[in-house]
Amino acid sequence: MAQQTADTFRRLRWVLAMIAALLAVGTLGFVITEGENVWDAFVRALDTVATTGSIPGANDTGGQIVKVVLTLLGVGTLFYALVTVTEFFVAGHLGEILEERRTLKNIEDLKGHHLICGFGRVGRQVARDLLAGDDDFVIIDELDENKHIADHMGAPFLQGRPSEDEMLKAAGIDRAISVLACVDSDAENIFTCLTARELRSDITVVARASVEDSEKKLLRAGADRVISPYKSSGAEMARLAL
C-alpha cells in the first residue's frame, strides 16, 4: 500500500510538471506569435490548456497552431490528472496518509521507548513481552501483513526498511532507549545496527542472529548483545532434559 501511495504521488508530480511545462511553452509561444505581453500570453495559455474558451482565438496562423497543440496536450494531461486524483481517493490513499500522520504525531510524544526493527515471529514476541510490561515501542517493518498484525495489537507501525536513517529518525531514535534488530535477515540486522549506532552512539542495541557466524559481525556492527533464538532454545531444551 505504501508503494502504491508513493507511485500515485510520483504520477501527480509528473502531471503538475507537465502542466507547468505546457503553460510555460504556451506563454512563450503566444508572446512570439501574438506579440502579447507575458501576463496576457500566460492567461491565454491557461485558458487554452483548461479548454474554457473565454478568450478570443489567435489572430494569425502561428498562434492558432500553438493553440491547437496546447488544446490537444492540455486535454490529455488534465484527463490523466483527473484519473490519478480519482484513483487517489477511491483507493483509500488519503486515509492511509492521514493515518500515517497520526502515527508520526503519536511517536513524537514518545520518550524512552524501544524500536522493534522487524516484525516476524521474534519481533512479535518482543512486542507481546513489552506490552505485558507496559513499555512503549515503535515497530518498523516492510510488509503490509505485519502492519495489520501491529494494528490489531494497537502498536505504532512504520512501514519501511529498519536500516534506513529516515525510518529510525521517524521512529524517534533520538528519544528511544533501545533498538531491537529482529529482522529475519542477518544482513539487514547488521545494517540496522550500523545505522542505529551511527545515529546514536549511546543507545542500547540488541540484535538477532540466525546463524552463529553472524554473531561476531553483529557485534562489530555495533550491537551490545546478540541473541540466537535457535541456540537459546536448544540450550534451554538441553537444560530441561538434564
N, C-alpha and C positions, 0 to 999 in steps of 0.2 A: 504493500500500500504506500509506503513512504517513497519507493522508487517511482510509482505512478504519479504521485503528487509532484515530485521533482521534475518528471517528464512534462507534466502539464504546465508547470512554471516556465520551463525552457521554451515550450511552444508559445506561451503568452509573451515572453520576452522577444521571441523571434517575430511575432506578429506586430508588437509595438515598434520594433526596429524597422520592420518593413513599411509600416505606415509612415513613420518619421522620414524614411528614405524617399517614399513616394511624394510626400509633401515638399521635401527639400528640392527634389528634381523638378516637380511641377512648378514650384515657385520660380526656380531659375529659368525653366522653360518659358513661362509666361512673361518674365522680365525681358527675356531676349526677343520673343516673338511678338508680344503685345506692347512692349515699351512701357509697362506699368512699373510703379514703384514696388519695393519689396513687400510692403504690407498688403497692397491691393492684389499683388500676384499671389501671396500666400492665401488670402481669403478666397480667391478664385480657385486655387489648387484644392483647398479644403472643401469648397462647395462641390468641385468635380469628383473628388475621391469619395465624398459622402453621398454623391448622386442626388443632391437635393434640388438642383436646377433653379436656384433662386437668383443666380447671376446670369445676365445675357451671354450668349455664346461668343466665342472668339471671333475677331474681325477678319483675320487672314488665315491662309492655309496652314501655316506653321502652328498657330495657336490651336486650330481645330485638330491637328494631328496630336499635339500634346494633350488636348482634352480627351480624345478617343483613347489614347494609351492609358492615361490616368483613370478613365472610367473603367476600362477592362480590368486593369490590375487592381483598382480600388474595390470593385465588386467582389472579385475573388478573395482578396485579402480580408475584407470585412466579413464575408461569409465564413471564411476559415476561423476568424476571431470569434464569431458567434457560436460556431460549433465547439470551439475549445472552451469558451466560458460556460456554455450549457453543460458540457461534459464535466467541467469542474464542479458544478453544483449537483448535477444528477448523481455522479459517482460518490458524492459524500466527502470530497476532498476538503471542503470548507470546514466541516465538522471535525475532521482529523487535525486541521491546522489549529482550530480553537482548543481542541483537547491537548495538543502538544504545548500550546502556550500556557494552559492551566497547569500542566505538569511542570514546566520550567518555572512558573511562578511559585509552585509549592516547593520545588527544590531550592529556590533562593532563600526560603525560610528555614531550611535545614542547617544544622550545625552539629558537628560531632557524629556524623553518620558514617555508614560503610558503603563502599561501592562494590557491588557484585558484578563482576565482568564475566559474562557468560551465564546463561540460564538453562543449562541442561540438567541432568539428574543431580549432579553435585551442587550446582548453583541453586536449584530449587530447595535442596535440603538445607543449605546455608540460610536461605531466606526463611524457611519454616522455623529454624532454630532462633534466628534473630527476631522473628515475630513473637515467638514464645517468650523471649527475653525483653520484649517491648523496646527493641532497639530500632532506630531509623536506618533506612538503607535505600539506595537507588540501584536499579538494575539496568545494565547496558548489554544489549544483545541484538543480533542482526535479524532474527527470524520472526515472522509475523505470528506463527503459532505460539511462540513463547510470550509474545505480548498479550495474547488472550489469557494465558495462564496467569501472568502477572496482574492483569486487570481483575481477574477473578479473586486474586489474593488481596487486591486493594493496594498494590505496591506501585510506586512511581517507576515508569519504564521509559527508557530512551532507546530508540531503535538505531543501531549503527555499530561500527566496529569499536570494541573497547580499547584498541591500541591507538586510536586516533586522538590527537591532542584536543580537538574540538569537543569530542564526546566526553572526555574526562573533565574538561573545564565546565561543560554544560551540566555535568552531574555534581559539580561543586567540590572538586578535588581539593581546592584551596581551603575548604572548611571541614573536610572529611578527616576521619581518624585512621581509616584503613582502606586498602584496595585488595580485593579478594579475586584473584585471577582464576576463574573456574571454567574457562573455555575448554572444549574437548581437544582442541589442537594445542600441543605443546609449543609450537612455533608462535601461535597467536598469543599465548600466555607470556612467552619471552618478550615479544614486542610490547605487550601491555606493561610488563614490569619495567622495561626500559623507559617507556613513555611516562609512566607514573613517577619513577624515580627522578626523571629529568624535570618534571613539573613540580614535584615536592620531595626534596631530599630527606625530609624528616618524617614522612608518612610511613606507617607500617604496611608492608606488602607481603601477603601470603599467597602462594601460588600452588596450583595443582600440577602434578607431573604424571603423565600416563605411562611413561617408560622411565626406567632407572637412569638411563644415560642423560635424560633431560634435567635431572635434579641439579647437577653442578652448573649447567648452563643457566638455569633459572636463578641460582644464587649469584652467579656472575652478572646477570642482568639486573640485579638489584633486589631480589626477593629476600625478605628477612627469614621466612620459613617456607619450606617446600613440603607439601603433603602428597603422598602417593596413595590414592584410595585403594588400589589393589594390594599394595604392600601392607597398608594398615589393616585392611580386612583380613588378609591372610595371617598376619601376626596375631590378630585378635582371635581368630578361629583356632590357631595352634595353641594359644594361651588357654582357651577354654577346654580344648581337648586334653591338655596336660593337667 
